[in-house]
Amino acid sequence: MLPIAIEALIKIGLLLGGLLTTAAYLVLAERRIAAWIQDRVGPNRVGLPLTALRLAGLGQPLADGVKFLCKAEFTPAQVDKALYFVAPVTIFVTAVAVFAVVPFGSVLPAGVFPASWGLREPIPLVVAPDIDVGVLYVFALGSIAVYGVVLGGWASNNKYSFLGGLRSSAQLISYELPMGLGILGIVLAAGSLRLDTIILRQAETGAWNVFLQPLGLLVFGVAAFAEATRLPFDLPEAEQELVGGYHTEYFGVKLLMYLVGEYLHMVTAALLIVILFFGGWHFWGLTGSGDAVSASRAVLRVAVLLAKVAAVIFFFMLARWSWSRFRYDQLMALAWLVMLPLGLVNVVSVAAWEEYGPRLAQRLGVPALWAMAAGGWAVLLAVWLVATLLVPARSDNRPRLSVVPSYESEEVPAP
């Protein structure tokens, strides 16, 4: 039992430390990216405390963390205190617990650690290995995280928080449906709910799912943006409309839990996109495809995975500072009238291929993977053409004169 306990403690410690540090420095990275997009300098002053070393602003996350920890713990008088304290803990715990089944590589070979530790078998780079329902686990905890947002809005007893909670409950529940449909095609093709098995299937064939199921990536990516509540889907917060949304009445460490949870949701979405559609730790000619790896190749796989995740996170941040926010009716219409039908088309097309595609490709003398890729892109092109024909080229957002009140005929009283 001792080797298992040591392995679990090391993984949990590295995971918690890495996630919290990553969330802190993602804030700095996003501020620098926002400054680059808006032609500003960005944070570049804070360095090592009590020294003149600025280090290009790398001390800013530490200063922000100390500021949050030193703030007074104030609780508004009107809140429901039990739910008020439970809400941020719920969203933080679920945001961290999701990573228990997310693989950050393949395995570390035996013999990397000292022999006295008793770790003589390859070590899976995942906190909870051998969980056969990893995809369902991620979705279950993602659904529980919705309660943290809804309870925060309800318990605050504030109209802005309440409106933010209502928006978030409708938005997050609505976009869970297309997200599930987007991932269902991957599960059908891989024949497994394990995330490491999905990566292994892509590594063995050399064909990433982005080439085989581009429509699935489109549906899942848009839904992941919405589930992470980031622009252009940040309606639950919407500073210009709701002050701070569901966390308007939160301060100090409780607000810090919400903010860290938001960034961890973005990291989770980026990891899932990379694992499900971009091959995870696999890269052609570099990482191989089996579990029998050397220490250097194991480290290379981790580096490849993290590089892909960083690229997806960069796209998340680029989108936030480049696109304007949807109106709420546009947000919901996109979920129910666009993403949900596209998700159904993706599932039906993948299921049809799994049933009839390999035999058809064999009769035609075409490699099955090439035929599946051609079929996936053909479905995406067909969907795009149908959407182009059904949706008007532009939307008329001007106010309708029939519903705008007119005050021209009213008499203005004299002062």
VENMOMO-V42181 format. One record per residue. N is the residue number from 1. RES is the residue in one small letter. PSI is psi in whole degrees, 0 to 359 (999 if undefined). Layout:
BEGIN
n & res & psi
N & RES & PSI
N & RES & PSI
END
This chain:
BEGIN
n & res & psi
1 & m & 332
2 & l & 314
3 & p & 321
4 & i & 318
5 & a & 318
6 & i & 315
7 & e & 315
8 & a & 318
9 & l & 319
10 & i & 314
11 & k & 315
12 & i & 317
13 & g & 313
14 & l & 321
15 & l & 311
16 & l & 313
17 & g & 317
18 & g & 319
19 & l & 314
20 & l & 320
21 & t & 319
22 & t & 315
23 & a & 320
24 & a & 315
25 & y & 344
26 & l & 327
27 & v & 314
28 & l & 317
29 & a & 319
30 & e & 323
31 & r & 323
32 & r & 321
33 & i & 319
34 & a & 320
35 & a & 321
36 & w & 318
37 & i & 322
38 & q & 10
39 & d & 49
40 & r & 179
41 & v & 316
42 & g & 177
43 & p & 122
44 & n & 15
45 & r & 316
46 & v & 128
47 & g & 227
48 & l & 135
49 & p & 143
50 & l & 20
51 & t & 171
52 & a & 6
53 & l & 116
54 & r & 328
55 & l & 39
56 & a & 30
57 & g & 13
58 & l & 348
59 & g & 358
60 & q & 315
61 & p & 322
62 & l & 317
63 & a & 319
64 & d & 319
65 & g & 317
66 & v & 322
67 & k & 315
68 & f & 318
69 & l & 332
70 & c & 356
71 & k & 149
72 & a & 138
73 & e & 92
74 & f & 134
75 & t & 117
76 & p & 149
77 & a & 333
78 & q & 357
79 & v & 159
80 & d & 103
81 & k & 320
82 & a & 308
83 & l & 329
84 & y & 322
85 & f & 330
86 & v & 325
87 & a & 306
88 & p & 328
89 & v & 320
90 & t & 312
91 & i & 328
92 & f & 314
93 & v & 316
94 & t & 324
95 & a & 324
96 & v & 319
97 & a & 335
98 & v & 326
99 & f & 356
100 & a & 331
101 & v & 6
102 & v & 120
103 & p & 131
104 & f & 17
105 & g & 198
106 & s & 274
107 & v & 157
108 & l & 131
109 & p & 157
110 & a & 146
111 & g & 359
112 & v & 320
113 & f & 164
114 & p & 147
115 & a & 333
116 & s & 342
117 & w & 341
118 & g & 15
119 & l & 86
120 & r & 356
121 & e & 155
122 & p & 141
123 & i & 115
124 & p & 136
125 & l & 57
126 & v & 142
127 & v & 314
128 & a & 85
129 & p & 169
130 & d & 31
131 & i & 114
132 & d & 352
133 & v & 44
134 & g & 320
135 & v & 316
136 & l & 324
137 & y & 315
138 & v & 316
139 & f & 322
140 & a & 313
141 & l & 326
142 & g & 325
143 & s & 323
144 & i & 327
145 & a & 334
146 & v & 325
147 & y & 327
148 & g & 322
149 & v & 314
150 & v & 316
151 & l & 323
152 & g & 318
153 & g & 321
154 & w & 316
155 & a & 337
156 & s & 338
157 & n & 45
158 & n & 137
159 & k & 323
160 & y & 317
161 & s & 320
162 & f & 317
163 & l & 321
164 & g & 321
165 & g & 319
166 & l & 314
167 & r & 315
168 & s & 320
169 & s & 316
170 & a & 317
171 & q & 310
172 & l & 321
173 & i & 321
174 & s & 317
175 & y & 351
176 & e & 328
177 & l & 305
178 & p & 329
179 & m & 317
180 & g & 321
181 & l & 325
182 & g & 324
183 & i & 339
184 & l & 326
185 & g & 322
186 & i & 318
187 & v & 320
188 & l & 318
189 & a & 321
190 & a & 335
191 & g & 24
192 & s & 154
193 & l & 5
194 & r & 131
195 & l & 323
196 & d & 328
197 & t & 322
198 & i & 319
199 & i & 316
200 & l & 322
201 & r & 317
202 & q & 323
203 & a & 321
204 & e & 320
205 & t & 337
206 & g & 4
207 & a & 111
208 & w & 153
209 & n & 342
210 & v & 331
211 & f & 334
212 & l & 328
213 & q & 65
214 & p & 327
215 & l & 323
216 & g & 320
217 & l & 319
218 & l & 312
219 & v & 312
220 & f & 321
221 & g & 315
222 & v & 317
223 & a & 324
224 & a & 321
225 & f & 313
226 & a & 320
227 & e & 331
228 & a & 357
229 & t & 47
230 & r & 156
231 & l & 139
232 & p & 27
233 & f & 27
234 & d & 38
235 & l & 328
236 & p & 335
237 & e & 298
238 & a & 74
239 & e & 324
240 & q & 341
241 & e & 322
242 & l & 21
243 & v & 287
244 & g & 4
245 & g & 221
246 & y & 340
247 & h & 28
248 & t & 321
249 & e & 14
250 & y & 147
251 & f & 164
252 & g & 225
253 & v & 326
254 & k & 318
255 & l & 324
256 & l & 321
257 & m & 318
258 & y & 314
259 & l & 319
260 & v & 319
261 & g & 322
262 & e & 316
263 & y & 326
264 & l & 328
265 & h & 322
266 & m & 319
267 & v & 319
268 & t & 315
269 & a & 318
270 & a & 318
271 & l & 317
272 & l & 319
273 & i & 317
274 & v & 315
275 & i & 317
276 & l & 327
277 & f & 338
278 & f & 26
279 & g & 2
280 & g & 237
281 & w & 359
282 & h & 140
283 & f & 136
284 & w & 130
285 & g & 358
286 & l & 312
287 & t & 349
288 & g & 191
289 & s & 355
290 & g & 177
291 & d & 344
292 & a & 94
293 & v & 159
294 & s & 171
295 & a & 320
296 & s & 320
297 & r & 326
298 & a & 317
299 & v & 322
300 & l & 322
301 & r & 319
302 & v & 317
303 & a & 319
304 & v & 315
305 & l & 313
306 & l & 326
307 & a & 318
308 & k & 317
309 & v & 318
310 & a & 322
311 & a & 319
312 & v & 320
313 & i & 321
314 & f & 320
315 & f & 320
316 & f & 312
317 & m & 322
318 & l & 320
319 & a & 321
320 & r & 320
321 & w & 11
322 & s & 331
323 & w & 147
324 & s & 163
325 & r & 143
326 & f & 154
327 & r & 159
328 & y & 322
329 & d & 325
330 & q & 321
331 & l & 311
332 & m & 324
333 & a & 322
334 & l & 321
335 & a & 309
336 & w & 328
337 & l & 345
338 & v & 298
339 & m & 320
340 & l & 312
341 & p & 321
342 & l & 322
343 & g & 320
344 & l & 319
345 & v & 319
346 & n & 315
347 & v & 315
348 & v & 318
349 & s & 319
350 & v & 317
351 & a & 320
352 & a & 321
353 & w & 315
354 & e & 331
355 & e & 316
356 & y & 342
357 & g & 309
358 & p & 319
359 & r & 321
360 & l & 318
361 & a & 324
362 & q & 320
363 & r & 324
364 & l & 349
365 & g & 29
366 & v & 139
367 & p & 138
368 & a & 319
369 & l & 320
370 & w & 321
371 & a & 320
372 & m & 319
373 & a & 317
374 & a & 319
375 & g & 320
376 & g & 316
377 & w & 330
378 & a & 319
379 & v & 317
380 & l & 317
381 & l & 318
382 & a & 318
383 & v & 319
384 & w & 318
385 & l & 317
386 & v & 316
387 & a & 323
388 & t & 323
389 & l & 325
390 & l & 330
391 & v & 135
392 & p & 153
393 & a & 331
394 & r & 157
395 & s & 140
396 & d & 103
397 & n & 9
398 & r & 148
399 & p & 139
400 & r & 131
401 & l & 335
402 & s & 339
403 & v & 0
404 & v & 122
405 & p & 145
406 & s & 135
407 & y & 12
408 & e & 324
409 & s & 351
410 & e & 142
411 & e & 135
412 & v & 120
413 & p & 146
414 & a & 144
415 & p & 999
END
